[in-house]
Amino acid sequence: MRPHIVTSAVFSLTRLTTTSATSQATTALRSSSSALKALAATCPQQRLFTSSSEQCRLARPQLKTISSTSNTPTTSSAPYSAMAANKADGFLELVKARRTYYALNKELSISKERIQEIVKESLLHVPSSFNSQSNRVLVLFGADHDKLWEITTEVLKPIVPADAWQHTADRMNLFKAGAGTVLFFEDQEVVNQMQAKFPLYSDKFPIWAMQSDAMFQFAVWTALTAEGLGANLQHYNPLIDNKVASEWGIPDNWKLNAQLVFGGRAGDAGPKDFQPIEQRFKVSGA
């Protein structure tokens, strides 16, 4: 405790020590502020789907500051909410940007390896009921992609009326013009096992599996959008199921749900109308 009566020399020394400590603390605060700005600069909102986890960590960051009494780095206790305002905006912008592109070409803005990485990461981390992980996937590139739409054309030709065939043929050519297709499946064996294990929810597991698959489709579609690709989602199952299974060795318990055609954007997405949000949104207790 500081004594009430001190000599002028001691008083001056105390003021000098206090001023020095305050100056060091101010320097540490400035260093912390600079670290925050640097973090925001390396994690722009538009790069949610970065190829490097080091560039943009979605987990709580650990900022390093310099202690006012030593040169040892210490962990900041600043809340994550203070790191960046409106941090969901980048994700929402990608949600808005995800559109249906029918006019595609075979020019990819990213590598085939990167596309596989996107699909794998989405497959691993999309949620599923009871962590059942019933989603399955097949990615086709090049000649295999072309083969899929040749198979679909062959299946449809005998059953589409002749006067409507040209429209169908044009659509098949649009899809074939793309660079690849992601085929989404659900594993019926997993669904059956979950029904047997939890009979109380037996009627719900097929619904929950389809919901998980839909999230998987959305995740891949949105990630491809973030990389500058176009895509459109098709549903020619179950008409093509048997031929797809035969051509690519798909297990019998894999049920085909959808086909996401992707490629370079050769045209713009069409207009999109919205129903009044007031008719679709309710809130209570806000």
N, C-alpha and C positions, 0 to 999 in steps of 0.2 A: 504494500500500500504506500502511495506517495505521501511523505510527511508534509504537514501544513506549513512548516517553516523551513526554508532551504536557502542556501546561499545563492547569489546571482550566478555563480559559475555552474553549480549543479543544475539550476533552473535552465540555463542556456543549453547545457548538455542534453537535458531531458527533451527540450523542444526540438533539438537537432535530431535526436533518435526517433522521436515521434514523426517528424516530417519525413525522414528517410523511409520509415516503415510504410507511411501513407503513400509515398511516391511509388514504392515497390508494389503495393497493392493495386494502385491505379494502373501500373504497367501490366499487371497480371490480368486485370479486367479487360484492358484493351486487347491483350493477346487472346483472351477468350472470345471477344467480339469478332476479332479477325478470323478465328477458327470457325466460328459459326458462318461467317460470310463465305469462307472457302468451301465449307461443306455444302452450302446451298448452290454454289457455282459448279460443283462437281456432280450434283444430283438434280439436273433439271427435270421439271415435271413431265416433259414429253418423252423421257427416256426410261419409262417404267419397265420396258422390256429390253433391258440392256444385256449385251452378251457377256458382261463382266460383273460379277457380284461385288467386286471391289469398287466399281464406279458408282454404284447407287445402292446402298444398303437400305432395305425396307425395315429392318429390325432397328431397335433403339440404338442410336450411335453412342460411342464412348468418346467424348471429346477430351483432349489432353490440354491441360493448362499448367502453367508454371507456378509453383508455390511462392508466396512472398518471402519465405524464409529459407528456401533452398532451390536448387535447380532440378529437383526430382519431379517428373511429370506426375500429375494426379488426375483422377477421373472426375469430370464435372458432374454435378447432380442436377443440372438444368433439365427440366421436363422436355420430353420429345415434342410436345405441342408447340414449344417455343422455337424449334429448329426451322420450321417453314410454315408460313400461313397457307391455309387452303390446300393442304397437301393431297387431297383427293381430286383436285381439279385436273391434274394430268391424266389420271385414270378415266375420269368422266369425258375428257376430250377424246380419248381413244374410243370410248363407248359410242360417242356421237359420230366419230369418223368411220366406224365399222358400217359399211354399206354393201349392198349387193351389186357386184360388177359382173355383167354377163359377157361383155367384150373383153376377152383375155388373149394374151399371146404367150409364147414359150420363153420370153426373156425374163429371167429371174434377177431381182435386185440383190439377192442374198444367195449364199451357197446352199446346195442340197443338204449339206451337213448341218447348217444352221436351222433349216426347216425341220430336220429330224430332231434337233435339240429342243426346238419349241414344242413339238408334239410330245416328246418324252417328258419334258418338265411339266407340261399341262396334265399329262396322264398321271404322273406321280402325285401331283398336289391338288387336283380337283377333288372336292369332298364327295363322299358317298355315305349312304346310311349305314350305321354300325361299322364304318370303315370297311365295308364289304369289298370295295375295289373291283367292281364287276365290269368296268370299262375295258374294251379291247380295241385295237386299231391296226389298220394296214395303210401304209403310205405308198402310193404309186407314182413313179416318175417316167418320163420319156416314153419308150415303146409300150411299157406296161400300162401307163395312163391311157395311151391311144387305144390299146387293146380293150380296156374296160368299156370305152364308149363305142367301140365296134361291136362288142358283145351286146351292149344295151340296144344298139340299133337293130341287131339281128333278132333280139327278143321282141322288140316292139313292132317291127315291120308286119308280121302276120296278124296282129291284133288291132292295129290302128286303121280306121277307115281310109280308103284310098284318097278321098277328097280332102282329108286332113293330114295326109302323110307329109306333104312338103313342109308344113310348119314344124312337125316333129323332126324331120330330117335336118332342118336348119338349126334347131336347138341342139341336136346331137353334134353338129359341126362346131357350134359355139363352144360346147364343153370340150370337145377333142382339141380345139385350138389352144386350150390352156396348157400349162406346164406340168400339172400333176393333180392328183386327187387323194384326199384323205378319206378313208372309209371307216366309219364308226360302228362298232359292234358292242353288244353287251353279252356277257358270259351267262348263259341260262343255267349252267351247272352251279354257279355261285348263287344265283337267285334262288334256285331250288334248295340249296343247302341252308340258306338263311331262312327260308320258309319252314323248313323242317326244324331248325334250331329255335326259332321264335314263332311258334304257330299262332300266337295271339295276333301277330301282325302279318300273317301269311298273305292276305289279299293286298297288302300295301307294298311289298317288296318289288313286284314288277313295276309299279308306279315310281317308286323311289329310284330304282335302277335307271329308268328312262330319264328322270329328272337329273341324275348325276351325269348321264351321257349328254344331255342338253347343255349342262354347264361346261363339259369337256369341249363340245363343239364351239360354244361361244368363246371359250378361252383361246382355242387355237385360231379361230377366225379373227379375233381381236388382236392377237399377237402378230399374225401375218399382216394385218392392216398396219400395225405399228412399224413394220419393216418395209412398208410401201407397196405391198402386193395387193391384188384384187382377188375376190373370191365370191362364190355363190353356192348355196346349199341346195342339194337335190335329194329326192327320195324315190328311187326306182326299185326299191325293195318292196315286196318280196319277189317281184318278177325276175330279178337277176340273181337272186341268192344262190341258187344251185350252180349256175355257171361260174359265178365268182368263187365259190367254195372249191369247185373242181380245178379252176385255172391256177389259183394261188394257195391251195392246200389249207383252206380254212377249216378248223375243227367244227364238228357237227353242232357243238354246244354254243358256238358264236352266232348270235343273231344280228343281222345287218340292220342298222337303223337309219343311216344317212350317208351322203357322199358330198364332201366339200371340195369343189373344183377351185383350183387356184392358179395364178400365173401373173404375168405382167399386165398392167392396166392398158388396154387398147382403146378405151372409151371412158366416158363418165358414167357415174351412177345416176340412175333416173331420179325424178322428183319423188319426194316422200311427204305425204300428208299426215297430219296429226289430228286425232280427235281431241276435243277440248279437255285439258287436264283436269278441270273442275269436275268432269263427269267420271273420272277414273281414279281420283285420289281423295282419300279421307285421312283425317288426323284427329286424335283425341288426346287431351291432357297436355298439349304443348303450351 
